[in-house]
Amino acid sequence: MLEIKQWNKNLNIVVALLLYTTASTAQEFWQKVSQPIMAEMAANFKDYPSVYSQTVTWGWEGNITRETIAANLDILKKHGLFTVSIEAGYGMPVDYLSDGWFELVKIAVEEAKKRNMHVWLIDEGKYPSGFAGGKFSKEKPELRMQGLVIKEKTIIKEGDYFTRKLSPSVISAIVVNQNDKSSKMISINSNSINWKAPAGNWEILLIQHKFKTSVTRAANNPTHGKDTLNSLCDYLNPVATKQFLEFTHVQYKKYIGNEFGKTVLGFRGDEPDYGFTPWTSQLPAEFRKQKGYDIVPYLGVIFLKDLSLEQQRMKADFWDVWSYMFSKNFFDIQAEWCKENGMEYMVHLNHEEKMMDLVRSEGDFFRNMRHVGVPGVDAIWLQIWPDKVADFPKLASSAAHMYGRPRSLSESFAAYTIPPSVLQAKWVIDYQLIRGINLFEYMFWPLNETKVPKGYLGQDDFIPVAKYSNRASYLLSNGIPAAQVALYHPTSNLWMGDDAANKNTLDIAQSLSEHQIDYDFVDDQGLETLFTFEKEGFKNLSGQIYTTIIIPAIKYIPKKILNRLNSFTKNGGQVIFMGSHPTLTVEKTFLNAEKIPDFTWGYTEPTVKVTSEMLSKIKNIDVKFEKSILGIKYLHRKWKDAEMYFFFNESDQEQNTKASLKANGDKAAVWDAFSGDITAIKETSKDVDRITFELHLNAHETKFIVIGSSIK
């Protein structure tokens, strides 16, 4: 089916030697953005390398022996699942993180290696990541998580005195006039307050820092509950993160380090976040370093419902600093450790489907994912279902694209309130594949010697779906992502409480997809420093070039980004402002934001909607249909000598249209991810840099179409 010039009879051997001879070479291959030739992809399409298999959450509970481990791996492999993510559970014969635990993991790695299977290590005994099975509470209490709380609320009237000798942990105070909601800071001198109330009805809030943890669910917790018995570590403190590694990763290395980067692919983290306002002792000094003023006297504003503009800006400055510390002192340290040990750090956060909640509890999704090897999301509680619009998987794939990572994760199907059938599960998988996810951790496979789990995962009908998703991941993990449109994600405006900016961004994202405009979310760091100028666009770390940047309706924009966008337009790029231009620039602090002078560069779409006029401004559109079809979505990746397009008909209606795709090749073929077969599309027409053919998609059908010049 493929006519390849100078096809060497030993090509399969050469490819195997280059790419898959050893597990470490295979990992190096999948860890890097690649631009393979079509012949390589075709030679391995039917029997794809096992490293591209999806993984499954493998829950260890009850009796665990070498025999049960081996029997379970055999069943998993028969079900098309060649990779497992080991999760500690309840009722195990050994304690999590004990010597016995590590010995069992060692056995599992040995048995997986015998079967050419792979292992991810979930980095915690359940979730969220960072409490080391309770070791911080028991052995390192000084490194526990900290937060800010209201120590005391007191009502006083005009003329009354508020006098207190305070604990050193009380660091800030604020008073609120209950009559008009105005507020004032109260000075704390020598751990004491002496304040006389002026006219008004006042409430005094004393702000304290203390050891405080988000809830955890621990395998070692005898109640099996989700509580605060086992404290998380101080995510903002690098010493605490390094201690977490010492409790976990370093111990695994002692037992199975010879398989790091081979059988064992890496560590998977789970939902590290704050359920309250974060604190660490180093924060005031870091804040002064970054922002040039002392935030401590103003910390009370964080707990107010009615903030002045100045107070909201201070709060945004605080969120900027603690989220920087979270990224640098928790995620970056783990990513670097994994990299040094030939492994990947794979993690998803919390609330990805609700970005306002995410920024409240985790600060900045993209900043946290900057050095993560496999950025992720999770799809739980029917967050992805046919009656919902859920583009949040784009967060993980966009982070991977921007930062030069070939893979992005979705932990899928936990706590689905409607247990999906096999067909429904495939729809959810395809919904995420088309948004750039190319690695799934399927939930949930309990370690059991003879039985398979109930639901979609244990059904025989799911076996071809598992292999389909493996082949899909193989195709979608190779090549350079090719979306040329970048949609600015306004995280810093969300720190300012601008929910309208969040809604506008999501509406634009949905409309772009429905008009067959593929895009990536891009962040401040990418636009400020990471992207380089290339011809008429910005090049990201994957080698992908954005020729159009869309800015949703926002008020604030970093000054560096504004200047870079101006240069981008002068270099031939297109900037589209949706609704209006931003009005204020931020250089060092939100507190000192400055008005933007009038400017004329870029195009402004006044309606905050994707219109035909706005679409006409987008450069180099990949896909054009002869008629509008909202239900078909697509994704595009570039190989060295071919273009790979992936289409998904999300709707329950059959769709037929003439499709015109941007590509240099003059021939096209369908690559069937179920069978591994490749079939040429016979009737095509070529016009300069576009190829046209009839595209037929049944309800919920997907198609991989490869375009090149060596297809017959």
ZIURTA-V330299 format. One record per residue. N is the residue number from 0. RES is the residue in three letters. OMEGA is omega in whole degrees, 0 to 359 (* if undefined). Layout:
# ZIURTA-V330299
[[N | RES | OMEGA] [N | RES | OMEGA]]
This chain:
# ZIURTA-V330299
[[0 | MET | 177] [1 | LEU | 177] [2 | GLU | 185] [3 | ILE | 179] [4 | LYS | 178] [5 | GLN | 178] [6 | TRP | 184] [7 | ASN | 181] [8 | LYS | 180] [9 | ASN | 186] [10 | LEU | 181] [11 | ASN | 179] [12 | ILE | 180] [13 | VAL | 179] [14 | VAL | 180] [15 | ALA | 180] [16 | LEU | 183] [17 | LEU | 192] [18 | LEU | 195] [19 | TYR | 185] [20 | THR | 178] [21 | THR | 180] [22 | ALA | 181] [23 | SER | 176] [24 | THR | 178] [25 | ALA | 180] [26 | GLN | 179] [27 | GLU | 179] [28 | PHE | 184] [29 | TRP | 179] [30 | GLN | 186] [31 | LYS | 172] [32 | VAL | 184] [33 | SER | 172] [34 | GLN | 187] [35 | PRO | 172] [36 | ILE | 184] [37 | MET | 181] [38 | ALA | 178] [39 | GLU | 181] [40 | MET | 181] [41 | ALA | 183] [42 | ALA | 184] [43 | ASN | 186] [44 | PHE | 183] [45 | LYS | 179] [46 | ASP | 184] [47 | TYR | 178] [48 | PRO | 185] [49 | SER | 181] [50 | VAL | 179] [51 | TYR | 177] [52 | SER | 168] [53 | GLN | 176] [54 | THR | 180] [55 | VAL | 176] [56 | THR | 186] [57 | TRP | 186] [58 | GLY | 181] [59 | TRP | 176] [60 | GLU | 177] [61 | GLY | 184] [62 | ASN | 180] [63 | ILE | 177] [64 | THR | 176] [65 | ARG | 182] [66 | GLU | 179] [67 | THR | 178] [68 | ILE | 182] [69 | ALA | 181] [70 | ALA | 180] [71 | ASN | 179] [72 | LEU | 178] [73 | ASP | 179] [74 | ILE | 180] [75 | LEU | 181] [76 | LYS | 178] [77 | LYS | 180] [78 | HIS | 176] [79 | GLY | 181] [80 | LEU | 188] [81 | PHE | 179] [82 | THR | 180] [83 | VAL | 172] [84 | SER | 187] [85 | ILE | 178] [86 | GLU | 176] [87 | ALA | 180] [88 | GLY | 183] [89 | TYR | 173] [90 | GLY | 179] [91 | MET | 179] [92 | PRO | 180] [93 | VAL | 176] [94 | ASP | 175] [95 | TYR | 181] [96 | LEU | 172] [97 | SER | 176] [98 | ASP | 179] [99 | GLY | 176] [100 | TRP | 183] [101 | PHE | 177] [102 | GLU | 178] [103 | LEU | 177] [104 | VAL | 178] [105 | LYS | 178] [106 | ILE | 181] [107 | ALA | 179] [108 | VAL | 178] [109 | GLU | 182] [110 | GLU | 177] [111 | ALA | 180] [112 | LYS | 179] [113 | LYS | 186] [114 | ARG | 185] [115 | ASN | 175] [116 | MET | 183] [117 | HIS | 185] [118 | VAL | 162] [119 | TRP | 178] [120 | LEU | 173] [121 | ILE | 195] [122 | ASP | 180] [123 | GLU | 175] [124 | GLY | 189] [125 | LYS | 191] [126 | TYR | 351] [127 | PRO | 180] [128 | SER | 168] [129 | GLY | 176] [130 | PHE | 175] [131 | ALA | 176] [132 | GLY | 180] [133 | GLY | 184] [134 | LYS | 179] [135 | PHE | 178] [136 | SER | 186] [137 | LYS | 190] [138 | GLU | 183] [139 | LYS | 184] [140 | PRO | 180] [141 | GLU | 180] [142 | LEU | 179] [143 | ARG | 177] [144 | MET | 179] [145 | GLN | 178] [146 | GLY | 175] [147 | LEU | 179] [148 | VAL | 171] [149 | ILE | 181] [150 | LYS | 186] [151 | GLU | 171] [152 | LYS | 182] [153 | THR | 176] [154 | ILE | 173] [155 | ILE | 183] [156 | LYS | 180] [157 | GLU | 178] [158 | GLY | 179] [159 | ASP | 176] [160 | TYR | 172] [161 | PHE | 183] [162 | THR | 181] [163 | ARG | 163] [164 | LYS | 192] [165 | LEU | 169] [166 | SER | 177] [167 | PRO | 180] [168 | SER | 175] [169 | VAL | 192] [170 | ILE | 183] [171 | SER | 179] [172 | ALA | 180] [173 | ILE | 177] [174 | VAL | 182] [175 | VAL | 176] [176 | ASN | 183] [177 | GLN | 180] [178 | ASN | 184] [179 | ASP | 179] [180 | LYS | 174] [181 | SER | 184] [182 | SER | 178] [183 | LYS | 173] [184 | MET | 174] [185 | ILE | 179] [186 | SER | 172] [187 | ILE | 181] [188 | ASN | 179] [189 | SER | 178] [190 | ASN | 178] [191 | SER | 178] [192 | ILE | 172] [193 | ASN | 189] [194 | TRP | 177] [195 | LYS | 184] [196 | ALA | 173] [197 | PRO | 180] [198 | ALA | 180] [199 | GLY | 178] [200 | ASN | 197] [201 | TRP | 170] [202 | GLU | 180] [203 | ILE | 177] [204 | LEU | 175] [205 | LEU | 186] [206 | ILE | 185] [207 | GLN | 167] [208 | HIS | 183] [209 | LYS | 171] [210 | PHE | 184] [211 | LYS | 184] [212 | THR | 165] [213 | SER | 182] [214 | VAL | 178] [215 | THR | 171] [216 | ARG | 191] [217 | ALA | 176] [218 | ALA | 181] [219 | ASN | 181] [220 | ASN | 184] [221 | PRO | 180] [222 | THR | 187] [223 | HIS | 185] [224 | GLY | 175] [225 | LYS | 189] [226 | ASP | 182] [227 | THR | 181] [228 | LEU | 181] [229 | ASN | 187] [230 | SER | 169] [231 | LEU | 176] [232 | CYS | 178] [233 | ASP | 183] [234 | TYR | 185] [235 | LEU | 184] [236 | ASN | 181] [237 | PRO | 178] [238 | VAL | 180] [239 | ALA | 179] [240 | THR | 178] [241 | LYS | 176] [242 | GLN | 175] [243 | PHE | 177] [244 | LEU | 180] [245 | GLU | 178] [246 | PHE | 191] [247 | THR | 188] [248 | HIS | 183] [249 | VAL | 179] [250 | GLN | 175] [251 | TYR | 181] [252 | LYS | 180] [253 | LYS | 185] [254 | TYR | 188] [255 | ILE | 184] [256 | GLY | 179] [257 | ASN | 178] [258 | GLU | 175] [259 | PHE | 180] [260 | GLY | 179] [261 | LYS | 175] [262 | THR | 181] [263 | VAL | 186] [264 | LEU | 180] [265 | GLY | 180] [266 | PHE | 178] [267 | ARG | 178] [268 | GLY | 188] [269 | ASP | 166] [270 | GLU | 172] [271 | PRO | 180] [272 | ASP | 178] [273 | TYR | 174] [274 | GLY | 184] [275 | PHE | 181] [276 | THR | 185] [277 | PRO | 175] [278 | TRP | 167] [279 | THR | 186] [280 | SER | 182] [281 | GLN | 187] [282 | LEU | 181] [283 | PRO | 180] [284 | ALA | 178] [285 | GLU | 179] [286 | PHE | 179] [287 | ARG | 179] [288 | LYS | 185] [289 | GLN | 190] [290 | LYS | 175] [291 | GLY | 175] [292 | TYR | 184] [293 | ASP | 181] [294 | ILE | 190] [295 | VAL | 180] [296 | PRO | 187] [297 | TYR | 185] [298 | LEU | 180] [299 | GLY | 182] [300 | VAL | 181] [301 | ILE | 186] [302 | PHE | 180] [303 | LEU | 174] [304 | LYS | 183] [305 | ASP | 184] [306 | LEU | 170] [307 | SER | 178] [308 | LEU | 180] [309 | GLU | 180] [310 | GLN | 178] [311 | GLN | 178] [312 | ARG | 175] [313 | MET | 180] [314 | LYS | 178] [315 | ALA | 176] [316 | ASP | 179] [317 | PHE | 180] [318 | TRP | 178] [319 | ASP | 185] [320 | VAL | 183] [321 | TRP | 179] [322 | SER | 173] [323 | TYR | 181] [324 | MET | 177] [325 | PHE | 180] [326 | SER | 186] [327 | LYS | 191] [328 | ASN | 177] [329 | PHE | 185] [330 | PHE | 184] [331 | ASP | 182] [332 | ILE | 179] [333 | GLN | 179] [334 | ALA | 180] [335 | GLU | 179] [336 | TRP | 180] [337 | CYS | 180] [338 | LYS | 180] [339 | GLU | 182] [340 | ASN | 175] [341 | GLY | 186] [342 | MET | 172] [343 | GLU | 172] [344 | TYR | 181] [345 | MET | 184] [346 | VAL | 168] [347 | HIS | 184] [348 | LEU | 180] [349 | ASN | 176] [350 | HIS | 180] [351 | GLU | 181] [352 | GLU | 179] [353 | LYS | 190] [354 | MET | 177] [355 | MET | 176] [356 | ASP | 181] [357 | LEU | 182] [358 | VAL | 177] [359 | ARG | 187] [360 | SER | 183] [361 | GLU | 169] [362 | GLY | 188] [363 | ASP | 182] [364 | PHE | 187] [365 | PHE | 176] [366 | ARG | 179] [367 | ASN | 183] [368 | MET | 189] [369 | ARG | 183] [370 | HIS | 179] [371 | VAL | 183] [372 | GLY | 180] [373 | VAL | 178] [374 | PRO | 185] [375 | GLY | 169] [376 | VAL | 166] [377 | ASP | 181] [378 | ALA | 185] [379 | ILE | 173] [380 | TRP | 179] [381 | LEU | 177] [382 | GLN | 174] [383 | ILE | 183] [384 | TRP | 185] [385 | PRO | 181] [386 | ASP | 183] [387 | LYS | 168] [388 | VAL | 187] [389 | ALA | 181] [390 | ASP | 186] [391 | PHE | 174] [392 | PRO | 177] [393 | LYS | 178] [394 | LEU | 182] [395 | ALA | 181] [396 | SER | 178] [397 | SER | 177] [398 | ALA | 178] [399 | ALA | 181] [400 | HIS | 182] [401 | MET | 191] [402 | TYR | 174] [403 | GLY | 178] [404 | ARG | 184] [405 | PRO | 188] [406 | ARG | 175] [407 | SER | 193] [408 | LEU | 160] [409 | SER | 169] [410 | GLU | 194] [411 | SER | 167] [412 | PHE | 175] [413 | ALA | 173] [414 | ALA | 174] [415 | TYR | 185] [416 | THR | 169] [417 | ILE | 181] [418 | PRO | 185] [419 | PRO | 168] [420 | SER | 178] [421 | VAL | 180] [422 | LEU | 177] [423 | GLN | 178] [424 | ALA | 179] [425 | LYS | 178] [426 | TRP | 179] [427 | VAL | 177] [428 | ILE | 181] [429 | ASP | 178] [430 | TYR | 180] [431 | GLN | 176] [432 | LEU | 184] [433 | ILE | 176] [434 | ARG | 170] [435 | GLY | 176] [436 | ILE | 179] [437 | ASN | 173] [438 | LEU | 180] [439 | PHE | 164] [440 | GLU | 183] [441 | TYR | 178] [442 | MET | 15] [443 | PHE | 181] [444 | TRP | 179] [445 | PRO | 178] [446 | LEU | 181] [447 | ASN | 189] [448 | GLU | 190] [449 | THR | 187] [450 | LYS | 173] [451 | VAL | 184] [452 | PRO | 174] [453 | LYS | 177] [454 | GLY | 188] [455 | TYR | 191] [456 | LEU | 182] [457 | GLY | 181] [458 | GLN | 176] [459 | ASP | 179] [460 | ASP | 180] [461 | PHE | 183] [462 | ILE | 177] [463 | PRO | 177] [464 | VAL | 177] [465 | ALA | 180] [466 | LYS | 175] [467 | TYR | 182] [468 | SER | 175] [469 | ASN | 179] [470 | ARG | 178] [471 | ALA | 179] [472 | SER | 176] [473 | TYR | 180] [474 | LEU | 187] [475 | LEU | 177] [476 | SER | 181] [477 | ASN | 182] [478 | GLY | 180] [479 | ILE | 176] [480 | PRO | 192] [481 | ALA | 176] [482 | ALA | 183] [483 | GLN | 180] [484 | VAL | 177] [485 | ALA | 178] [486 | LEU | 183] [487 | TYR | 178] [488 | HIS | 192] [489 | PRO | 183] [490 | THR | 183] [491 | SER | 175] [492 | ASN | 176] [493 | LEU | 173] [494 | TRP | 178] [495 | MET | 178] [496 | GLY | 184] [497 | ASP | 181] [498 | ASP | 178] [499 | ALA | 178] [500 | ALA | 177] [501 | ASN | 181] [502 | LYS | 179] [503 | ASN | 180] [504 | THR | 180] [505 | LEU | 177] [506 | ASP | 178] [507 | ILE | 180] [508 | ALA | 180] [509 | GLN | 183] [510 | SER | 177] [511 | LEU | 180] [512 | SER | 181] [513 | GLU | 177] [514 | HIS | 179] [515 | GLN | 171] [516 | ILE | 178] [517 | ASP | 186] [518 | TYR | 166] [519 | ASP | 163] [520 | PHE | 174] [521 | VAL | 187] [522 | ASP | 181] [523 | ASP | 185] [524 | GLN | 178] [525 | GLY | 183] [526 | LEU | 183] [527 | GLU | 191] [528 | THR | 190] [529 | LEU | 184] [530 | PHE | 177] [531 | THR | 178] [532 | PHE | 180] [533 | GLU | 180] [534 | LYS | 182] [535 | GLU | 185] [536 | GLY | 173] [537 | PHE | 176] [538 | LYS | 177] [539 | ASN | 186] [540 | LEU | 173] [541 | SER | 186] [542 | GLY | 178] [543 | GLN | 183] [544 | ILE | 175] [545 | TYR | 179] [546 | THR | 178] [547 | THR | 177] [548 | ILE | 179] [549 | ILE | 179] [550 | ILE | 178] [551 | PRO | 180] [552 | ALA | 181] [553 | ILE | 178] [554 | LYS | 187] [555 | TYR | 174] [556 | ILE | 178] [557 | PRO | 183] [558 | LYS | 179] [559 | LYS | 180] [560 | ILE | 180] [561 | LEU | 180] [562 | ASN | 180] [563 | ARG | 178] [564 | LEU | 176] [565 | ASN | 178] [566 | SER | 179] [567 | PHE | 180] [568 | THR | 179] [569 | LYS | 180] [570 | ASN | 177] [571 | GLY | 179] [572 | GLY | 179] [573 | GLN | 174] [574 | VAL | 180] [575 | ILE | 176] [576 | PHE | 182] [577 | MET | 177] [578 | GLY | 181] [579 | SER | 172] [580 | HIS | 168] [581 | PRO | 184] [582 | THR | 184] [583 | LEU | 175] [584 | THR | 178] [585 | VAL | 178] [586 | GLU | 179] [587 | LYS | 182] [588 | THR | 169] [589 | PHE | 182] [590 | LEU | 182] [591 | ASN | 178] [592 | ALA | 184] [593 | GLU | 177] [594 | LYS | 178] [595 | ILE | 174] [596 | PRO | 177] [597 | ASP | 175] [598 | PHE | 188] [599 | THR | 183] [600 | TRP | 182] [601 | GLY | 179] [602 | TYR | 178] [603 | THR | 174] [604 | GLU | 191] [605 | PRO | 189] [606 | THR | 186] [607 | VAL | 178] [608 | LYS | 175] [609 | VAL | 182] [610 | THR | 178] [611 | SER | 178] [612 | GLU | 179] [613 | MET | 180] [614 | LEU | 180] [615 | SER | 180] [616 | LYS | 182] [617 | ILE | 183] [618 | LYS | 167] [619 | ASN | 180] [620 | ILE | 184] [621 | ASP | 191] [622 | VAL | 175] [623 | LYS | 176] [624 | PHE | 179] [625 | GLU | 175] [626 | LYS | 181] [627 | SER | 177] [628 | ILE | 185] [629 | LEU | 188] [630 | GLY | 181] [631 | ILE | 176] [632 | LYS | 180] [633 | TYR | 176] [634 | LEU | 187] [635 | HIS | 172] [636 | ARG | 182] [637 | LYS | 168] [638 | TRP | 185] [639 | LYS | 184] [640 | ASP | 182] [641 | ALA | 175] [642 | GLU | 179] [643 | MET | 177] [644 | TYR | 178] [645 | PHE | 180] [646 | PHE | 177] [647 | PHE | 173] [648 | ASN | 183] [649 | GLU | 187] [650 | SER | 177] [651 | ASP | 179] [652 | GLN | 174] [653 | GLU | 182] [654 | GLN | 177] [655 | ASN | 179] [656 | THR | 171] [657 | LYS | 184] [658 | ALA | 176] [659 | SER | 185] [660 | LEU | 177] [661 | LYS | 182] [662 | ALA | 178] [663 | ASN | 182] [664 | GLY | 182] [665 | ASP | 180] [666 | LYS | 184] [667 | ALA | 177] [668 | ALA | 174] [669 | VAL | 176] [670 | TRP | 185] [671 | ASP | 183] [672 | ALA | 174] [673 | PHE | 187] [674 | SER | 187] [675 | GLY | 179] [676 | ASP | 179] [677 | ILE | 184] [678 | THR | 181] [679 | ALA | 170] [680 | ILE | 191] [681 | LYS | 187] [682 | GLU | 177] [683 | THR | 173] [684 | SER | 185] [685 | LYS | 177] [686 | ASP | 181] [687 | VAL | 185] [688 | ASP | 179] [689 | ARG | 175] [690 | ILE | 186] [691 | THR | 178] [692 | PHE | 177] [693 | GLU | 179] [694 | LEU | 178] [695 | HIS | 178] [696 | LEU | 173] [697 | ASN | 176] [698 | ALA | 176] [699 | HIS | 181] [700 | GLU | 173] [701 | THR | 173] [702 | LYS | 170] [703 | PHE | 181] [704 | ILE | 180] [705 | VAL | 183] [706 | ILE | 179] [707 | GLY | 181] [708 | SER | 185] [709 | SER | 179] [710 | ILE | 178] [711 | LYS | *]]
